[in-house]
Amino acid sequence: MDLRLAAYAVCIEDGRLLLAHAVKPDGEQVWTLPGGQVEGGEDPVDAVVREVAEETGLDAEVVRILGVDSRTVPAAERHVAGRPALHNVGVFYRVRITGGRMRPEPNGETAESVWTPLADVPALRRSSLVDVGLALERDAPASGHVPPVPLGGLVEH
């Protein structure tokens, strides 16, 4: 089983959520939160700030930790065929944008980033990470953990 530690940004301003339009290895596109893998020796706080900058062109600062999500993606549901199951541990942070200029990720997996009205998010084809991040922000559970997000319809791994 593969193990991935990742950091994700939940950035809400004026009733809008910052989303990244990710292009998966199979060419499929899905909306997700800015964020990604924590590099070896990197602090997750530094990783989420780096990922926001890489994917969106925006500068961010961490306001607070929201929680941690742990999920397993079965091998058959991975986007790259032949890979084993994936255990993804995601650390979610509330972030605030401090500057920069929105742009696509150069030579990356993010085609574009947009500010999306919160009311429009349920109608988007999106990663379950979006729903996890919004639930952590909305519910502020003392445990820092929310129940698994059901997959299906517009919500996927």
N, C-alpha and C positions, 0 to 999 in steps of 0.2 A: 504494500500500500504506500502511495506517495503521501507525504506530509507537506503542507504549505501553510506558512504563517503570513498573514496579510493584514494590512491596515486600510480602513475605509473612512472617507470623509462624508459627514452629513452636514451640508451647508444649506441653511434656509435663510433667505432674506426677502422681506416684503411679500411673504406668502408664496415664495417660489423656491424650488429645490434645484440645486446644481446637479445636472446629470451629464454623463458621458455616453456617447453613442459608440459602443464597442463593436469591433469587427472580430469575430471569432476565427480560429484557424480554418474552419470549413466555409468561411465567407458569410456565415449567418451574422445578422446584426441584432443587437439588443441594447436597451438602455440600462445603465448601471450607475453606481456611485463612483466618483473618482477614487482611485486607490489601487492597491496591488501588493505584490509580494514584498515582504521585509527581507532585505539582503542580509547575508551573514554578517554578524557583528553590528548591525544597524538597530537603533532604538525604534520601536514602532511609531513613536511621536515624530521622529525625523522622517520616517518612511512615508507617513501620510502627507506631510508637508511637501516632500519631494515628489510624490505621486501626483498631487494636485497640480504642482507646477509643470511636471512633464506632460500630463494629459490635457490640461486646460490652458496653460500659459498664465494662470493666476497665482498670486502669492497668498498663502494662507497661514494662519496661526491656530493652534489647538486651543479651544476654549475649555473643553473638559472631555473626559472619557465617558462614553455612553454605555459600553458593555462589550461582551465577547460572545461570538456565535461560533459554535462548533458543529460541523456537518460533514457527512460522508457522501461523496458522489460515487455511485457504483461505476465500475469499469465500463459497463455497457452504455452509461449516460455521459461519459466523458466526450469532449469535443474532438479529441485526438484519438483515433482508433488505435487499439493495441496497448494503451496505457492501463496500468492497474487502477484500482479504486483510489480515490483521493480523499484524504482527511484534510479539510480546510478549516483552519482556526482563524477567524477574522476579528480584529480589534476595531471597534467603531468609535470614532471621535466626532464631537461637534466641533466644527471649524468655522472660522470667520475669515472672509476675504479681506486682505489688507492692501492689495494693489495688483499690478500686472495687467495684461491685456489678453482677452480670450482669443484662442487660436486652436486649430487642430494639433494633435500630437505629431511632431515630425517623425516620420519613419516608425510610427507606432501602431498600436491597436485601436486608438481612439480617433474616429473619423471627425467628430465634432463634439463640442460641449455646449449645453444650453441651460438657461434658467427656465424651468418649467413650473407653471402654476400647480400648487399642491393638488388642487381639484382635478387636474388633468392626468395625474400620475396613474390612477387605476385603469385608464384606458390604453396605456402604453404596453407594448411587448417589452418585458423587463426581466432583469435578474432578480432572484429572490432576495439578493442583498439589499435592494432598494426597500423592500417591505420590512426586512429585519431592521435596517437603519431607522426607518420611520417609526417602527414600533418601539425601538429603544428610546428614541427622542420623545415620543408621545407619552409613553408609560413610565419612563424613568424607574425601572424596577430596581429595588434595593440590591437584588442579586446580580444585576447587570446582565441578565439572561432573559430572553423571551422564548415562548414555545416555537417549535419549528413552523416555518411558513409553508402552507400547502402548495405543492407544485401543480401546474396544469393551467390550461387556458393561456393567458398572457404572461404567466409567471413561470420561469424556468431556472435551471441551475446557472 
